[in-house]
Amino acid sequence: MENIYGKSLLYDFYGELLNDHQKKIYEDVVLNDLSLSEIAAEEGISRQGVHDLIKRCNKILEQYEEKLKLVEKFLAIKGYIKDIQAKCEEYKKTDSVEKTVEEIKIISQKILDEL
């Protein structure tokens, strides 16, 4: 996941699996939007050292996601919930109870399958 949203999701799910030093620096880059130079000066390491650490952390977090798929499941379930909300709004406009209930049952089964 290359974008900031993707990196922050990976961190939300797997960040606790990093050591304290990795967490601190990763948070500073991804969540606090500090530059590599700022972090390097603050931590007393080189800018290249910060860059390498971030790369290593990204790789670690992505490997966890490859194995566990928690972010993928989260995003799928979030999409299904949006579908249910859309069906409820559609129902308000059409009053087709049976059709709406059946569609929501199908979507809710998809959620259960993800879990």
C-alpha positions as CSV (number, residue, x, y, z in Angstrom):
1,M,0.0,0.0,0.0
2,E,1.7,3.1,-1.2
3,N,-0.7,5.9,-0.2
4,I,-0.8,7.5,3.3
5,Y,-4.3,6.1,4.0
6,G,-3.1,2.5,3.2
7,K,0.0,2.9,5.3
8,S,-2.0,4.3,8.2
9,L,-4.5,1.3,7.9
10,L,-1.6,-1.1,8.0
11,Y,-0.2,0.7,11.0
12,D,-3.6,0.7,12.7
13,F,-3.9,-3.1,12.3
14,Y,-0.3,-4.2,12.7
15,G,1.7,-1.4,14.3
16,E,1.8,-2.9,17.7
17,L,3.9,-5.7,16.2
18,L,6.7,-3.3,15.5
19,N,9.3,-2.5,18.3
20,D,9.1,0.8,20.1
21,H,11.8,2.5,18.0
22,Q,10.2,1.4,14.8
23,K,6.7,2.6,16.0
24,K,8.0,6.0,17.0
25,I,9.7,6.7,13.7
26,Y,6.9,5.2,11.6
27,E,4.4,7.3,13.4
28,D,6.4,10.5,12.9
29,V,6.6,9.9,9.1
30,V,3.2,8.5,8.4
31,L,0.9,9.9,11.1
32,N,2.7,13.1,12.1
33,D,4.0,14.0,8.6
34,L,7.5,14.9,9.7
35,S,10.3,15.0,7.2
36,L,13.1,12.4,7.2
37,S,15.5,15.2,8.0
38,E,13.4,16.4,11.0
39,I,13.3,12.8,12.4
40,A,17.0,12.2,11.7
41,A,17.9,15.3,13.7
42,E,15.5,14.4,16.5
43,E,16.7,10.8,16.8
44,G,20.4,11.4,16.2
45,I,20.5,9.2,13.2
46,S,21.1,9.8,9.5
47,R,18.4,10.7,7.0
48,Q,19.3,7.5,5.1
49,G,18.9,5.5,8.4
50,V,15.3,6.9,8.8
51,H,14.5,6.1,5.1
52,D,15.8,2.6,5.5
53,L,13.8,2.1,8.7
54,I,10.6,3.3,7.1
55,K,11.2,1.0,4.1
56,R,11.8,-1.9,6.5
57,C,8.7,-1.1,8.5
58,N,6.5,-0.9,5.4
59,K,7.8,-4.3,4.3
60,I,7.1,-5.8,7.7
61,L,3.6,-4.4,7.8
62,E,2.8,-5.5,4.2
63,Q,4.1,-9.0,5.0
64,Y,1.6,-9.2,8.0
65,E,-1.2,-8.1,5.7
66,E,-0.2,-10.7,3.0
67,K,-0.6,-13.4,5.6
68,L,-3.5,-12.2,7.7
69,K,-5.5,-10.1,5.3
70,L,-7.1,-8.0,8.1
71,V,-7.1,-4.7,6.2
72,E,-8.5,-6.4,3.1
73,K,-11.3,-7.9,5.2
74,F,-11.9,-4.6,6.9
75,L,-12.3,-2.7,3.6
76,A,-14.5,-5.4,2.2
77,I,-16.9,-5.3,5.2
78,K,-16.9,-1.5,5.1
79,G,-18.0,-1.7,1.5
80,Y,-20.8,-4.2,2.3
81,I,-22.0,-1.9,5.1
82,K,-22.1,1.0,2.6
83,D,-24.2,-1.3,0.3
84,I,-26.6,-2.0,3.1
85,Q,-27.0,1.7,3.8
86,A,-27.6,2.3,0.1
87,K,-30.3,-0.4,0.1
88,C,-32.0,1.2,3.0
89,E,-32.0,4.6,1.2
90,E,-33.3,2.8,-1.9
91,Y,-36.1,1.2,0.2
92,K,-37.2,4.6,1.4
93,K,-37.8,5.6,-2.2
94,T,-39.4,2.4,-3.6
95,D,-41.2,0.7,-0.7
96,S,-40.1,-2.7,-2.0
97,V,-39.7,-4.5,1.3
98,E,-39.2,-8.0,0.1
99,K,-36.6,-7.1,-2.5
100,T,-34.7,-4.8,-0.1
101,V,-34.7,-7.4,2.7
102,E,-33.4,-10.1,0.4
103,E,-30.6,-7.9,-0.9
104,I,-29.7,-7.0,2.7
105,K,-29.7,-10.7,3.6
106,I,-27.3,-11.4,0.7
107,I,-24.9,-8.6,1.8
108,S,-25.1,-9.6,5.4
109,Q,-24.1,-13.2,4.5
110,K,-21.1,-11.7,2.6
111,I,-20.1,-10.0,5.8
112,L,-20.4,-13.2,7.8
113,D,-18.3,-15.0,5.2
114,E,-15.6,-12.4,5.6
115,L,-15.5,-13.0,9.4
